[in-house]
Amino acid sequence: MPVLTPMTAADQAIVETQLGRPVRGVAGVAWRCACGRPGVLATLPRLPDGTPFPTTYYLTDPRLVSGCSRLEAGGLMAELNTRLAEDAELATAYASAHRSYLADRDALGEVPEIAGVSAGGMPNRVKCLHALVAHSLAAGPGVNPVGDIALGELADVLDPECEGGHA
């Protein structure tokens, strides 16, 4: 499980601006951009109202959210699904990412209704680049190979100096 930092009142205000709504069930901040703003939240597997929530890592950085949407619209998910079907090594590593994701979520709490369900289409397909990129950022390079590939395509929006462009 990645180290989570507590979400401060300032973080909460930033994330609510990023999302355009109040946050729910936050366990902590799982990744911050270079200037320290929250960009990936870790969410509890059961929301405060009791709803099971399988998306442990939730992407909030608007530059990355927009970039993932651009990649999805551009056909990267279909390309990655083809690669998973043809590349046994990639498929094996992606299945490992699924198990890692489940272990991280279980560390936050077990919810029987979503046992075995991770996010982003894991372990067999690519369904949501946002979730996979969030996992890659939270867990670090080498854990989620599909998220890492998508992140590589987002280098243009990962500004190491954070010069504007996000809340």
C-alpha positions in Angstrom: 0.0 0.0 0.0 1.4 3.4 -0.9 2.0 5.9 1.9 -1.0 8.1 2.1 -0.8 11.7 3.4 -3.7 13.1 5.4 -6.0 15.3 3.5 -5.9 18.8 5.0 -8.6 21.4 4.8 -6.6 23.1 2.0 -6.3 19.8 0.1 -10.1 19.3 0.5 -10.8 22.8 -1.0 -8.5 22.1 -3.9 -10.0 18.7 -4.6 -13.5 20.0 -4.4 -12.6 22.7 -6.9 -11.0 20.0 -9.1 -14.0 17.7 -9.0 -16.7 20.4 -8.8 -18.3 18.5 -5.9 -17.7 17.5 -2.3 -15.3 14.6 -1.7 -16.6 11.4 -0.2 -14.8 8.6 1.8 -11.3 9.9 1.4 -8.6 7.7 3.2 -5.8 10.1 2.2 -3.9 11.7 -0.6 -2.1 9.0 -2.6 -0.2 11.2 -5.0 0.6 14.9 -5.3 1.9 16.9 -8.2 5.3 18.5 -8.1 3.9 21.7 -6.4 2.2 19.6 -3.7 -1.4 19.7 -4.8 -3.4 16.5 -4.5 -3.8 14.7 -7.8 -4.9 11.1 -6.7 -7.0 10.3 -3.7 -7.3 7.0 -2.0 -10.9 6.3 -1.3 -12.3 4.0 1.3 -14.0 0.8 -0.2 -17.3 1.8 1.5 -18.5 5.3 1.2 -20.0 7.0 4.3 -23.5 6.2 3.1 -22.7 2.5 3.0 -22.3 2.2 -0.8 -19.5 -0.1 -1.8 -16.9 1.8 -3.9 -14.3 -0.3 -5.8 -12.3 2.6 -7.1 -9.5 2.9 -4.5 -7.4 5.4 -6.5 -9.3 8.3 -7.8 -7.6 10.7 -10.3 -8.4 14.4 -9.5 -5.6 16.4 -11.2 -7.5 18.2 -14.0 -4.6 18.1 -16.4 -4.3 14.3 -16.1 -8.1 13.8 -16.1 -8.3 15.8 -19.4 -5.3 14.0 -20.8 -6.8 10.5 -20.0 -10.0 11.5 -21.7 -8.0 12.6 -24.7 -6.2 9.3 -24.8 -9.4 7.3 -24.5 -11.1 9.3 -27.3 -8.0 8.8 -29.4 -8.3 5.0 -29.2 -5.5 4.1 -26.7 -7.8 1.8 -24.8 -8.5 -0.3 -27.9 -4.8 -0.4 -28.7 -4.0 -1.5 -25.2 -6.7 -4.2 -25.2 -5.1 -5.6 -28.4 -1.7 -5.5 -26.8 -3.0 -7.4 -23.7 -4.5 -10.1 -26.0 -1.3 -10.5 -27.9 1.4 -10.0 -25.3 1.4 -12.7 -22.5 4.1 -10.9 -20.5 2.0 -7.6 -20.4 -1.1 -9.6 -19.6 0.7 -11.3 -16.7 2.0 -8.1 -15.3 -1.5 -6.5 -15.6 -3.0 -9.4 -13.7 -0.4 -8.7 -11.0 -1.4 -5.1 -10.9 -5.0 -6.2 -10.3 -3.9 -8.3 -7.3 -1.8 -5.3 -6.0 -4.9 -3.0 -6.3 -7.1 -5.5 -4.4 -4.4 -5.8 -1.7 -4.3 -2.0 -1.3 -8.1 -1.8 -1.1 -8.3 -4.6 1.4 -5.8 -2.7 3.6 -8.3 0.1 3.8 -11.2 -2.3 4.6 -12.9 -5.4 3.3 -16.2 -5.1 1.5 -17.6 -8.5 0.5 -19.8 -7.0 -2.2 -16.8 -5.9 -4.3 -14.4 -8.7 -3.4 -12.2 -9.5 -6.5 -13.4 -6.4 -8.4 -10.6 -3.8 -8.9 -10.8 -0.9 -11.4 -10.1 0.3 -14.9 -11.0 -3.1 -16.4 -8.3 -5.1 -14.6 -7.3 -7.9 -14.8 -8.4 -8.7 -18.4 -9.2 -5.5 -20.3 -8.7 -1.8 -20.3 -11.9 0.1 -19.5 -10.8 3.3 -17.8 -7.4 5.0 -18.2 -8.2 7.4 -15.4 -8.3 4.6 -12.9 -5.2 2.9 -14.3 -3.2 6.2 -14.3 -4.3 6.9 -10.8 -3.1 3.5 -9.7 0.3 4.0 -11.4 0.8 7.4 -9.8 -0.1 6.1 -6.4 1.8 2.8 -6.5 4.8 4.1 -8.5 6.4 2.9 -11.7 6.4 -0.8 -12.5 3.3 -1.8 -10.6 0.6 -1.2 -13.3 2.1 -1.6 -16.7 -1.0 -0.4 -18.6 -1.2 2.7 -16.3 2.5 3.3 -16.9 2.0 3.2 -20.7 -0.8 5.7 -20.4 1.3 7.9 -18.2 4.1 7.8 -20.7 1.6 9.3 -23.2 0.8 12.1 -20.8 4.3 13.4 -20.4 3.1 16.7 -22.0 0.8 17.4 -19.1 3.1 16.3 -16.2 4.7 19.6 -15.7 7.6 19.1 -13.2 7.3 22.8 -12.2 3.5 22.9 -12.1 3.2 26.2 -13.9 -0.5 26.6 -13.9 -3.1 24.5 -15.7 -4.6 22.9 -12.7 -6.7 23.9 -9.6 
